């Protein structure tokens, strides 16, 4: 440690809110360069390499081949798949002085797809699985949580290439299980959940989530069965029935009632008997914002619109709240708006105002709804008698207390951190670029792709979130930077010589050893050992040497044992914890 680069800190940075952020900086594992940009110090990089090795073992167990791809991507490969514009503002774009355009890699589907165009010729070349570990770049608007949300991060991304959808589906469980193995070996139990495909596109995906109060993700889980899904894809049963006899549509003065709660209270109905109107401006993929379209989102008053579901119902693109002038331009009145009396498009591609309604409006009736007149609402509104829509879709957000679509039990919303994602991309990329192979009949067929990613730095942070105490980190054996933390206590040549000899002996026996040979007090050394969190501490002191022994202590236990020096090498393997 007298030669170590960097030092431990007694205090964490003021902006470090998550415990992993605090401890990784204090224990000299990482150092910030800017928001979302971190240097991995020697200790931190050793942890990354241990995680990397676990991933490599699990990938190779399912015939994955490791490679290394560029991080600077010519714009043309992203333009070929349409994601140069579709990926959104997170894509970091560069233009050189000579006018060449590039993207800094946020992911590598485009690169793998480009290789398939030249290297995959026939069915004999399939299936294949390749992977690599490399830096990724995304212009995150809100980098936070230390290593949890970064602008530059390390990802293990794997790509499967299959000759058919059946072949892709047949392989998928192997990768799914490999991911479960990786997380288990790293000491991070996860909840696999159904998730939105987002900017990746494709058929379906699974997200691997770690429940955590400070997580940015929300997932829905049933309290009675194993149903679990990301909030952006979670389904639920809409409860309620339409009335047998529909009331008459009547206009009613509702002065100063601009919110759902105010209107429901004034009229004397539950909020579930109201319809909420939310206004958006949608810019479809590949278009400029000025060429976008106004969108009405309708949902029952006791529910909320999920914007990811709404974007998917619209066919993708960007979504932002509409401004007041845009709302008034279509004949609606903010605070008192509805689809009643408006020229509604017959579908989402037709002329007129696009109205996307959640299916919840069919589970009820005699609704209170805006009258598009300042200070007025309608009562007794029913669909489809009183207003039209362009499309019915699932655009409501599932939440705690809703009914499970799988078993009819109750679901609850939980906060979580996403640590991995598996996508069935299908022909999303091969179709865009004409990536084909020749089948047994010499006929060209599209290649099916899967994409699978885990952030190493985020996983490292989550390990710390789950494995720490008030004194510091408690690394699982599988990912610890060293096997042993050796320290010498007390003055005198005898102690120093014994510790030096033991260091050489332990290294010769195949252990990795972090040796605290500093001229520092016992208190400082013990505090640093607890902070750094190496699984096993071996202490050489004058009192123990007088008995021919050293003290051995696991970081996760308060128990201290005196072990004879000549038995130490044989004793240590019996103290190692089993792989998680």
C-alpha positions in Angstrom: 0.0 0.0 0.0 3.0 2.3 0.3 3.1 2.1 -3.5 -0.7 2.5 -4.1 -1.9 5.1 -6.4 -4.6 7.3 -4.7 -5.7 7.4 -1.1 -8.7 6.5 1.0 -10.8 9.5 2.2 -12.5 10.0 5.5 -15.4 12.0 4.0 -17.5 11.4 0.9 -18.2 14.2 -1.6 -21.2 16.3 -0.7 -23.1 15.4 -3.9 -22.7 11.6 -3.3 -26.3 10.5 -2.3 -26.1 6.7 -2.9 -24.1 4.6 -0.5 -22.2 3.0 -3.4 -21.1 6.4 -4.7 -19.9 7.4 -1.2 -18.0 4.2 -0.4 -16.4 3.7 -3.9 -14.9 7.2 -3.8 -13.9 7.0 -0.1 -12.3 3.6 -0.5 -10.2 4.7 -3.6 -12.0 2.6 -6.2 -13.2 5.5 -8.4 -12.5 9.2 -9.0 -14.8 11.6 -10.8 -13.7 13.6 -13.9 -17.1 15.2 -14.6 -20.8 14.4 -14.3 -21.2 10.8 -15.3 -17.5 10.4 -16.1 -15.3 8.3 -13.7 -11.8 6.9 -13.6 -11.4 3.4 -12.2 -8.5 3.5 -9.8 -6.3 0.3 -9.6 -8.6 -1.2 -7.0 -11.7 -0.4 -8.9 -10.3 -1.8 -12.2 -9.4 -5.1 -10.4 -13.1 -5.4 -9.5 -14.2 -4.7 -13.1 -11.8 -7.3 -14.3 -13.3 -9.9 -11.9 -16.8 -9.1 -13.1 -15.5 -9.3 -16.7 -14.0 -12.7 -16.1 -17.3 -14.1 -14.7 -19.2 -12.7 -17.7 -16.6 -14.3 -20.1 -17.0 -17.7 -18.4 -20.8 -17.6 -18.7 -20.7 -16.4 -22.3 -18.2 -19.0 -23.4 -20.3 -21.7 -21.7 -23.0 -21.0 -24.3 -20.5 -20.8 -27.2 -20.1 -17.0 -27.1 -17.0 -15.7 -28.9 -15.3 -12.6 -27.5 -14.3 -9.8 -29.9 -13.6 -6.1 -29.8 -15.4 -3.5 -31.9 -14.8 0.2 -32.6 -16.4 2.9 -30.5 -16.2 5.5 -33.3 -19.0 4.6 -35.8 -19.4 6.2 -39.2 -22.8 7.9 -39.5 -23.7 5.8 -42.5 -24.1 2.6 -40.5 -26.5 4.3 -38.1 -28.3 6.0 -41.0 -28.7 2.6 -42.7 -30.8 1.3 -39.8 -32.7 4.6 -39.2 -31.3 5.0 -35.7 -29.2 8.1 -36.6 -32.5 10.0 -35.9 -34.6 7.4 -34.1 -32.1 6.8 -31.2 -32.8 10.3 -29.9 -30.7 13.0 -28.2 -28.7 10.4 -26.2 -26.7 9.5 -29.3 -23.4 11.5 -29.2 -22.7 12.7 -32.7 -19.4 14.2 -34.0 -18.3 16.1 -37.1 -14.6 16.3 -37.9 -13.0 19.3 -39.6 -13.0 17.4 -42.8 -16.8 17.0 -42.6 -17.0 13.3 -41.7 -19.8 12.4 -39.3 -19.6 9.8 -36.6 -21.5 8.5 -33.6 -19.8 7.5 -30.3 -21.1 4.0 -29.6 -24.1 3.8 -27.3 -24.4 0.1 -28.3 -23.1 -2.1 -31.2 -26.1 -3.6 -33.1 -25.1 -1.5 -36.2 -21.5 -2.8 -36.2 -22.5 -6.4 -35.9 -25.1 -6.0 -38.6 -22.5 -4.4 -40.8 -20.2 -7.4 -40.4 -23.1 -9.8 -41.2 -23.5 -8.1 -44.6 -20.1 -9.4 -45.7 -19.4 -12.4 -43.5 -22.7 -14.3 -43.2 -23.4 -16.0 -46.6 -25.3 -19.2 -46.0 -27.2 -21.2 -43.4 -23.9 -22.9 -42.6 -22.7 -19.7 -41.0 -25.6 -19.6 -38.5 -26.3 -19.6 -35.7 -23.6 -17.5 -34.0 -23.0 -15.7 -30.7 -20.4 -12.9 -30.3 -19.8 -10.5 -27.4 -17.4 -7.9 -26.3 -16.7 -5.6 -23.3 -16.1 -2.0 -24.2 -16.9 1.6 -23.4 -20.3 3.1 -24.4 -21.3 6.7 -24.6 -24.7 8.3 -24.1 -25.5 12.0 -23.5 -27.6 11.4 -20.4 -29.4 14.6 -19.5 -29.2 13.7 -15.8 -26.2 11.6 -14.8 -26.6 10.6 -11.2 -25.8 8.1 -8.4 -22.1 7.7 -9.1 -21.8 4.6 -11.4 -25.6 4.1 -11.6 -26.3 6.5 -14.5 -23.2 7.5 -16.6 -22.4 9.3 -19.8 -19.4 7.0 -20.4 -19.8 3.4 -19.1 -18.5 -0.1 -19.6 -20.9 -2.7 -21.1 -20.8 -6.4 -21.9 -22.9 -6.6 -25.0 -23.6 -9.8 -26.8 -25.3 -10.5 -30.1 -26.9 -13.6 -31.4 -27.5 -14.3 -35.1 -30.1 -16.9 -36.1 -31.6 -18.2 -39.3 -35.2 -18.0 -38.0 -37.5 -16.8 -35.3 -37.8 -20.3 -34.0 -34.1 -20.6 -33.7 -33.8 -17.2 -31.9 -36.6 -18.2 -29.5 -34.9 -21.6 -28.9 -31.6 -19.9 -28.0 -33.0 -17.1 -25.8 -33.5 -19.2 -22.6 -29.7 -20.0 -22.7 -28.8 -16.3 -22.6 -31.5 -15.7 -20.0 -30.1 -18.4 -17.7 -26.5 -17.1 -18.3 -27.6 -13.7 -17.1 -29.1 -15.2 -14.0 -25.9 -17.0 -13.4 -23.8 -13.9 -13.8 -25.8 -11.9 -11.3 -26.0 -14.8 -8.8 -22.2 -15.2 -9.0 -21.7 -11.5 -8.4 -23.9 -11.6 -5.3 -26.8 -9.7 -6.9 -30.1 -11.6 -6.9 -32.4 -10.1 -9.6 -36.0 -10.1 -10.7 -36.4 -10.8 -14.4 -39.3 -8.6 -15.8 -41.0 -8.0 -19.1 -39.8 -4.7 -20.5 -40.3 -2.2 -23.3 -38.0 -2.6 -26.3 -37.5 1.2 -26.6 -34.9 2.6 -29.0 -33.5 -0.9 -29.6 -36.6 -2.1 -31.4 -37.6 -5.7 -32.0 -40.0 -8.3 -30.8 -39.7 -8.4 -27.0 -37.3 -8.0 -24.1 -36.5 -8.9 -20.5 -35.0 -6.5 -17.9 -33.1 -7.8 -14.9 -34.0 -5.6 -12.0 -32.7 -5.3 -8.4 -35.3 -3.9 -6.0 -33.9 -0.7 -4.4 -35.6 2.3 -2.9 -33.3 4.7 -4.7 -33.7 3.0 -8.1 -34.8 5.1 -11.1 -36.8 2.2 -12.7 -40.3 1.2 -11.5 -41.5 -2.3 -12.0 -44.9 -3.9 -11.3 -45.0 -7.2 -9.4 -48.0 -9.3 -8.4 -48.3 -10.1 -4.7 -49.9 -13.5 -5.5 -48.1 -14.9 -8.6 -44.8 -14.5 -10.5 -46.1 -11.8 -12.9 -43.5 -8.9 -13.1 -43.1 -6.2 -15.8 -41.5 -2.9 -16.2 -44.1 -0.1 -15.7 -43.8 0.9 -19.3 -45.1 -2.5 -20.4 -47.1 -3.7 -17.4 -50.7 -4.7 -18.0 -53.6 -4.7 -15.5 -57.3 -5.5 -15.5 -59.5 -2.4 -15.7 -62.2 -2.8 -13.2 -65.7 -1.3 -13.6 -68.7 -1.7 -15.9 -70.6 0.6 -18.2 -74.1 1.6 -17.1 -77.0 -0.4 -18.3 -79.0 2.7 -19.1 -76.9 5.7 -20.2 -77.6 9.1 -18.8 -78.3 12.1 -21.0 -75.4 14.3 -22.0 -75.7 17.6 -20.2 -73.6 20.7 -20.0 -72.9 21.9 -16.4 -71.2 25.0 -15.1 -68.1 24.0 -13.1 -66.5 27.4 -12.2 -62.8 27.3 -11.1 -62.7 23.5 -11.5 -59.6 22.8 -13.7 -58.4 19.6 -12.1 -59.9 16.1 -12.0 -60.2 16.2 -8.2 -61.9 19.6 -8.2 -64.4 18.6 -10.9 -65.2 15.2 -9.3 -65.7 16.9 -5.9 -67.9 19.7 -7.4 -70.1 17.3 -9.3 -70.2 14.8 -6.5 -68.8 11.7 -8.4 -65.7 9.6 -7.8 -62.7 10.4 -9.9 -63.2 7.1 -11.7 -66.3 8.6 -13.2 -64.4 11.3 -15.0 -62.2 11.3 -18.1 -58.8 13.0 -18.1 -57.5 14.6 -21.2 -53.7 15.0 -21.7 -52.3 16.9 -24.6 -49.1 16.1 -26.5 -47.0 17.0 -29.5 -45.7 13.9 -31.3 -42.8 14.1 -33.7 -42.9 10.8 -35.7 -39.6 9.0 -36.5 -37.5 10.8 -39.1 -39.5 14.0 -39.0 -38.7 17.5 -37.7 -40.7 18.8 -34.7 -42.5 21.4 -36.9 -43.8 18.5 -39.0 -45.2 16.7 -36.0 -48.8 16.3 -34.9 -51.1 17.2 -32.0 -52.2 14.2 -29.9 -55.1 13.9 -27.4 -54.6 11.2 -24.7 -57.8 10.1 -22.9 -57.7 8.0 -19.7 -60.2 7.4 -16.9 -59.7 10.0 -14.2 -58.4 7.6 -11.6 -55.5 6.5 -13.9 -52.4 8.1 -15.4 -51.1 8.1 -18.9 -47.9 6.1 -19.4 -46.0 8.1 -22.1 -43.9 5.2 -23.3 -47.1 3.2 -24.0 -48.6 6.2 -25.7 -45.5 6.6 -28.0 -45.6 3.0 -28.9 -49.3 3.3 -29.8 -48.4 6.2 -32.1 -45.7 4.2 -33.8 -42.7 5.8 -32.1 -41.0 9.2 -32.2 -40.6 11.9 -29.7 -43.3 13.2 -27.3 -43.6 16.4 -25.4 -46.4 18.2 -23.6 -48.4 20.5 -25.9 -48.4 24.2 -25.1 -51.5 26.3 -24.5 -51.5 27.9 -27.9 -51.4 24.4 -29.6 -54.3 23.2 -27.5 -56.5 26.2 -28.3 -55.6 26.0 -32.0 -57.6 22.7 -32.3 -60.6 24.1 -30.6 -60.0 22.7 -27.1 -59.8 24.7 -23.9 -57.1 23.9 -21.3 -58.6 22.6 -18.1 -62.0 22.0 -19.7 -61.0 20.0 -22.8 -62.4 16.8 -24.3 -63.0 15.1 -27.6 -66.7 16.1 -27.6 -67.4 18.2 -30.7 -63.9 18.0 -32.2 -63.0 16.8 -35.7 -61.3 13.5 -34.7 -59.1 11.6 -37.1 -60.5 8.1 -38.0 -57.1 6.6 -37.3 -53.7 7.7 -36.2 -52.6 8.3 -39.8 -55.8 10.1 -40.9 -56.7 13.8 -41.1 -58.0 15.6 -38.1 -57.2 15.5 -34.4 -55.6 12.3 -33.2 -57.2 10.9 -30.1 -55.7 7.9 -28.4 -58.0 6.5 -25.6 -57.2 4.0 -23.0 -59.4 0.9 -22.7 -60.5 2.1 -19.3 -63.1 4.4 -20.8 -65.0 1.3 -21.7 -65.0 0.2 -18.1 -67.5 2.8 -16.9 -69.8 5.4 -18.2 -71.9 8.5 -17.6 -68.5 10.3 -17.3 -67.9 13.9 -16.4 -65.8 15.3 -19.2 -64.7 18.7 -20.4 -67.0 20.8 -22.6 -64.3 22.8 -24.4 -65.9 25.9 -22.9 -64.3 27.8 -20.1 -65.9 26.9 -16.8 -68.1 24.1 -18.1 -68.1 20.3 -18.2 -70.4 17.7 -19.6 -72.0 15.0 -17.4 -73.5 11.8 -18.7 -70.8 11.4 -21.4 -70.4 7.9 -22.9 -68.2 6.4 -25.6 -68.9 6.0 -28.5 -72.2 7.8 -28.3 -70.9 11.2 -27.5 -67.4 11.4 -28.9 -65.1 9.7 -31.3 -61.5 8.4 -31.0 -58.8 7.5 -33.5 -57.5 4.5 -31.6 -58.2 2.4 -28.5 -54.9 1.3 -26.8 -53.3 0.3 -23.5 -51.9 3.7 -22.5 -52.6 3.7 -18.7 -49.9 3.2 -16.1 -50.2 0.1 -13.9 -49.9 0.9 -10.2 -50.2 -0.5 -6.7 -53.7 -1.9 -6.0 -54.6 -2.7 -9.6 -55.7 -6.2 -10.6 -53.1 -8.6 -12.0 -53.7 -9.7 -15.6 -52.2 -13.1 -14.9 -54.0 -14.4 -11.8 -56.5 -11.6 -10.7 -54.5 -10.8 -7.6 -53.2 -7.4 -6.7 -50.1 -5.8 -8.1 -47.7 -3.3 -6.5 -45.2 -0.8 -7.9 -41.6 -1.2 -6.7 -38.5 0.9 -7.3 -35.5 -0.9 -8.8 -32.2 -0.5 -10.5 -31.9 -2.2 -13.9 -28.6 -4.2 -14.2 -29.2 -6.1 -17.5 -31.4 -6.3 -20.5 -32.1 -9.0 -23.1 -33.7 -8.1 -26.4 -35.2 -10.3 -29.2 -34.6 -7.9 -32.0 -35.8 -10.2 -34.7 -35.3 -8.8 -38.2 -35.4 -5.1 -37.1 -31.8 -4.5 -38.4 -31.4 -7.1 -41.2 -34.6 -5.8 -42.8 -33.4 -2.2 -42.8 -30.1 -3.1 -44.4 -30.8 -6.2 -46.4 -28.7 -8.5 -44.2 -29.6 -12.0 -45.6 -28.2 -15.5 -45.9 -28.9 -18.2 -48.4 -31.0 -21.1 -47.0 -30.8 -24.8 -48.0 -32.8 -24.0 -51.2 -30.4 -21.2 -52.1 -33.1 -18.6 -51.3 -32.2 -15.4 -49.5 -33.6 -15.1 -45.9 -33.4 -12.4 -43.3 -31.1 -12.9 -40.3 -32.6 -12.8 -36.9 -30.7 -10.9 -34.2 -30.8 -10.8 -30.4 -29.0 -8.2 -28.2 -28.0 -8.7 -24.6 -26.3 -6.1 -22.4 -25.0 -5.7 -18.8 -23.3 -2.5 -17.5 -20.2 -3.6 -15.6 -19.8 -0.3 -13.7 -23.5 -0.2 -12.7 -23.3 -3.8 -11.6 -20.3 -3.0 -9.5 -22.2 -0.1 -7.8 -25.2 -2.4 -7.1 -22.9 -5.0 -5.5 -21.8 -2.3 -3.1 -25.4 -1.2 -2.5 -26.3 -4.8 -1.4 -23.0 -5.6 0.4 -21.9 -3.0 2.9 -22.2 -2.0 6.5 -21.6 1.2 8.5 -17.9 0.8 8.2 -17.5 0.2 4.4 -17.8 -2.3 1.6 -18.1 -6.1 2.1 -17.1 -7.6 -1.3 -18.4 -11.1 -2.2 -15.3 -13.3 -2.7 -16.1 -13.7 -6.4 -15.6 -10.0 -7.3 -13.2 -8.8 -4.5 -10.1 -7.0 -5.8 -7.9 -9.2 -3.7 -8.3 -12.5 -1.8 -6.5 -11.2 1.4 -5.8 -7.9 3.2 -2.5 -8.5 5.0 -1.4 -5.9 7.6 1.5 -5.6 10.0 0.9 -4.0 13.4 3.4 -2.5 15.7 7.0 -1.4 15.5 10.1 -3.6 15.2 12.0 -5.5 12.6 10.6 -8.9 13.7 7.0 -7.9 12.9 8.0 -6.3 9.5 10.1 -9.3 8.5 7.4 -11.8 9.4 4.8 -9.8 7.5 7.1 -9.5 4.4 7.9 -13.2 4.5 4.2 -14.1 4.8 3.3 -11.8 1.9 5.8 -13.6 -0.3 4.5 -17.0 1.0 0.8 -16.2 0.4 1.5 -14.9 -3.1 3.5 -18.0 -3.9 0.6 -20.1 -2.8 -1.6 -18.4 -5.4 -3.4 -15.9 -3.3 -3.8 -12.3 -4.4 -2.8 -10.1 -1.5 -3.3 -6.4 -0.6 -0.4 -5.7 1.8 -0.8 -2.7 4.2 2.9 -2.1 4.9 2.4 1.6 5.8 3.8 3.2 8.9 0.4 4.0 10.3 -1.5 3.4 13.5 -3.6 0.2 14.1 -6.7 2.3 14.1 -6.0 3.8 10.6 -5.2 0.4 9.2 -8.3 -1.3 10.6 -10.6 1.5 9.4 -9.1 1.3 5.9 -9.4 -2.5 5.8 -13.1 -2.2 6.7 -13.7 0.6 4.2 -11.9 -1.2 1.3 -13.8 -4.5 2.1 -11.5 -7.3 1.0 -13.1 -10.5 2.3 -10.3 -11.8 4.5 -8.0 -9.9 6.8 -4.7 -11.3 8.1 -3.0 -9.3 10.8 0.6 -9.9 11.9 1.4 -8.5 15.3 4.0 -8.9 18.0 1.6 -10.6 20.4 0.5 -13.2 17.9 4.0 -13.9 16.7 5.0 -14.7 20.2 2.5 -17.6 20.0 3.6 -18.4 16.4 0.2 -17.3 15.1 -1.5 -14.5 13.1 -5.1 -13.1 13.5 -7.6 -14.0 10.7 -10.9 -12.3 10.3 -13.6 -12.3 7.7 -14.9 -8.8 6.7 -18.5 -10.1 7.1 -18.0 -11.4 10.6 -16.9 -10.2 14.0 -15.1 -13.4 14.8 -11.3 -13.3 15.1 -9.2 -16.4 15.1 -5.6 -17.0 15.9 -4.2 -19.4 13.2 -0.6 -20.9 13.5 1.6 -19.5 10.8 2.6 -22.9 9.5 -1.1 -23.8 9.0 -2.3 -20.5 7.4 -2.0 -21.4 3.7 -4.0 -24.6 4.2 -6.5 -22.8 6.5 -7.5 -19.9 4.2 -9.4 -21.9 1.5 -11.7 -23.3 4.2 -12.8 -19.7 5.1 -13.7 -18.7 1.6 -17.4 -18.3 1.1 -19.1 -20.3 -1.6 -19.9 -18.6 -4.9 -23.3 -16.9 -4.7 
